[in-house]
Amino acid sequence: MSNEEFDRLREALRQAPTAEARKGAAEAMKRYNVSRAGRGSSPTLVSLGYKKTYPSAIPLENIPEEIERNPEFYELMKKVVE
């Protein structure tokens, strides 16, 4: 199931970074998180970027909100997933 959800997330992140696309990617990330539930520890995404508009460490469960809110983070996730 998580492979299907990951593919949906990947497709959602291929869109141009509009507000609608970010919202769709956030929903896809939420579904992916649910499909991963119960698989051990909760990972954290860490970015060492300097002077970025998003936090440097984001727990997996908070990523959908940050994708929806921040176009720069959307672009980062696009790079991570592709």
Stockholm file with secondary structure:
# STOCKHOLM 1.0

chainA/1-82         MSNEEFDRLREALRQAPTAEARKGAAEAMKRYNVSRAGRGSSPTLVSLGYKKTYPSAIPLENIPEEIERNPEFYELMKKVVE
#=GR chainA/1-82 SS CHHHHHHHHHHHHTSCSCHHHHHHHHHHHHHHHHHHTTSSSCCEEECCCSSCSSCSEEEGGGHHHHHHHCHHHHHHHHHHHC
#=GC SS_cons        CHHHHHHHHHHHHTSCSCHHHHHHHHHHHHHHHHHHTTSSSCCEEECCCSSCSSCSEEEGGGHHHHHHHCHHHHHHHHHHHC
//
